[in-house]
Amino acid sequence: MTTVELRALGLSDLRAIEEIERRSYPTPWSRSMFAGELAKPSSICVGAFDLDGDSGTLAGYLIVSRYVDAWHVMNIAVDPDHRGRGIATMVLERLFELTADDARRGYTLEVRVSNSTAIALYERLGFESRGIRRGYYTDNREDALIMWKDPVGRDGV
Ligand SMILES: CC(C)(COP(=O)(O)OP(=O)(O)OC[C@H]1O[C@@H](n2cnc3c(N)ncnc32)[C@H](O)[C@@H]1OP(=O)(O)O)[C@@H](O)C(=O)NCCC(=O)NCCS
């Protein structure tokens, strides 16, 4: 079993992020969108690195923005070769740890209604459906499911 290390993403990770992004989404984010999120002090950007390589190979990432009343999951993706090993679960659990002192903010995200793998993952981690945004995705006009999770708090859920 390989070891996975979680650490903050930096600009030097952009090339690897872009590769996973292209393999993961029909309409991938551009490199400058990632660079913009990485530059914001209020964002949480976590990378999961497979330590089989020297300094580790990026296997997945999580990008979260801080809003007034919520932490908004903007992007989460795991390289197809590394899926089903708990990496997305690990990065989301790291988010809950990092924000456990923030009792004012819950967590929210949008997900394609057809993305049953991601929806099952979020539900397992305590997210619930809070509504639909009709035609949210511009490539195929697919609806987005809005999901919400209450603040975690120091004692966990
Ligand atoms: C959605 C996504 C991020 C999940 O990443 P992942 O690392 O495979 O997720 P996890 O491994 O934590 O959990 C996924 C499944 O693997 C299973 N799993 C977790 N650890 C496992 C392990 N060690 N061995 C086998 N299976 C495992 C989980 O039970 C889960 O199954 P589920 O379908 O019952 O939920 C990934 O599929 C992806 O990048 N998809 C494309 C981008 C995308 O859709 N992002 C979400 C947009 S909102």
The ligand as an SDF file (V2000), in Angstrom:
LIG
                    3D

 48 50  0  0  0  0  0  0  0  0999 V2000
  -15.3530   12.2340   -7.1110 C   0  0  0  0  0  0  0  0  0  0  0  0
  -13.8670   11.9230   -6.9030 C   0  0  0  0  0  0  0  0  0  0  0  0
  -13.1440   13.2030   -6.4670 C   0  0  0  0  0  0  0  0  0  0  0  0
  -13.7350   10.8460   -5.7980 C   0  0  0  0  0  0  0  0  0  0  0  0
  -12.3510   10.6210   -5.5400 O   0  0  0  0  0  0  0  0  0  0  0  0
  -11.8170    9.2680   -4.8490 P   0  0  0  0  0  0  0  0  0  0  0  0
  -10.4810    9.5300   -4.3000 O   0  0  0  0  0  0  0  0  0  0  0  0
  -11.9650    8.1410   -5.7870 O   0  0  0  0  0  0  0  0  0  0  0  0
  -12.8690    9.1120   -3.6450 O   0  0  0  0  0  0  0  0  0  0  0  0
  -12.7690    8.0890   -2.4240 P   0  0  0  0  0  0  0  0  0  0  0  0
  -11.8510    6.9730   -2.7670 O   0  0  0  0  0  0  0  0  0  0  0  0
  -12.5090    8.8630   -1.1930 O   0  0  0  0  0  0  0  0  0  0  0  0
  -14.2450    7.5650   -2.3610 O   0  0  0  0  0  0  0  0  0  0  0  0
  -14.8310    7.0550   -3.5720 C   0  0  0  0  0  0  0  0  0  0  0  0
  -15.2340    5.5990   -3.4100 C   0  0  0  0  0  0  0  0  0  0  0  0
  -14.1210    4.7560   -3.2000 O   0  0  0  0  0  0  0  0  0  0  0  0
  -14.3790    3.8960   -2.0740 C   0  0  0  0  0  0  0  0  0  0  0  0
  -13.1180    3.7320   -1.3760 N   0  0  0  0  0  0  0  0  0  0  0  0
  -12.5790    4.5660   -0.4730 C   0  0  0  0  0  0  0  0  0  0  0  0
  -11.4140    4.0760   -0.0430 N   0  0  0  0  0  0  0  0  0  0  0  0
  -11.2060    2.9210   -0.6880 C   0  0  0  0  0  0  0  0  0  0  0  0
  -10.1630    1.9600   -0.6780 C   0  0  0  0  0  0  0  0  0  0  0  0
   -9.1010    2.0710    0.1190 N   0  0  0  0  0  0  0  0  0  0  0  0
  -10.2660    0.9100   -1.5230 N   0  0  0  0  0  0  0  0  0  0  0  0
  -11.3320    0.7750   -2.3300 C   0  0  0  0  0  0  0  0  0  0  0  0
  -12.3570    1.6610   -2.3760 N   0  0  0  0  0  0  0  0  0  0  0  0
  -12.2890    2.6950   -1.5610 C   0  0  0  0  0  0  0  0  0  0  0  0
  -15.3660    4.5990   -1.2470 C   0  0  0  0  0  0  0  0  0  0  0  0
  -16.1950    3.6750   -0.5440 O   0  0  0  0  0  0  0  0  0  0  0  0
  -16.1390    5.3730   -2.2580 C   0  0  0  0  0  0  0  0  0  0  0  0
  -17.1680    4.5860   -2.7370 O   0  0  0  0  0  0  0  0  0  0  0  0
  -18.6560    5.1250   -2.7680 P   0  0  0  0  0  0  0  0  0  0  0  0
  -19.0020    5.0870   -4.2160 O   0  0  0  0  0  0  0  0  0  0  0  0
  -19.4130    4.1490   -1.9650 O   0  0  0  0  0  0  0  0  0  0  0  0
  -18.6540    6.5160   -2.2110 O   0  0  0  0  0  0  0  0  0  0  0  0
  -13.2270   11.3490   -8.1970 C   0  0  0  0  0  0  0  0  0  0  0  0
  -14.0390   10.3100   -8.6850 O   0  0  0  0  0  0  0  0  0  0  0  0
  -13.0140   12.3850   -9.2940 C   0  0  0  0  0  0  0  0  0  0  0  0
  -11.9920   13.0570   -9.3560 O   0  0  0  0  0  0  0  0  0  0  0  0
  -14.0150   12.5220  -10.2000 N   0  0  0  0  0  0  0  0  0  0  0  0
  -13.9180   13.4970  -11.3080 C   0  0  0  0  0  0  0  0  0  0  0  0
  -14.0530   14.9150  -10.7990 C   0  0  0  0  0  0  0  0  0  0  0  0
  -15.3500   15.0910  -10.0340 C   0  0  0  0  0  0  0  0  0  0  0  0
  -16.4020   14.6040  -10.4220 O   0  0  0  0  0  0  0  0  0  0  0  0
  -15.2650   15.8300   -8.9180 N   0  0  0  0  0  0  0  0  0  0  0  0
  -16.4060   16.1750   -8.0850 C   0  0  0  0  0  0  0  0  0  0  0  0
  -17.0640   17.3650   -8.6740 C   0  0  0  0  0  0  0  0  0  0  0  0
  -18.3240   18.0300   -7.5960 S   0  0  0  0  0  0  0  0  0  0  0  0
  1  2  1  0
  2  3  1  0
  2  4  1  0
  2 36  1  0
  4  5  1  0
  5  6  1  0
  6  7  2  0
  6  8  1  0
  6  9  1  0
  9 10  1  0
 10 11  2  0
 10 12  1  0
 10 13  1  0
 13 14  1  0
 14 15  1  0
 15 16  1  0
 15 30  1  0
 16 17  1  0
 17 18  1  0
 17 28  1  0
 18 19  1  0
 18 27  1  0
 19 20  2  0
 20 21  1  0
 21 22  1  0
 21 27  2  0
 22 23  1  0
 22 24  2  0
 24 25  1  0
 25 26  2  0
 26 27  1  0
 28 29  1  0
 28 30  1  0
 30 31  1  0
 31 32  1  0
 32 33  2  0
 32 34  1  0
 32 35  1  0
 36 37  1  0
 36 38  1  0
 38 39  2  0
 38 40  1  0
 40 41  1  0
 41 42  1  0
 42 43  1  0
 43 44  2  0
 43 45  1  0
 45 46  1  0
 46 47  1  0
 47 48  1  0
M  END
$$$$
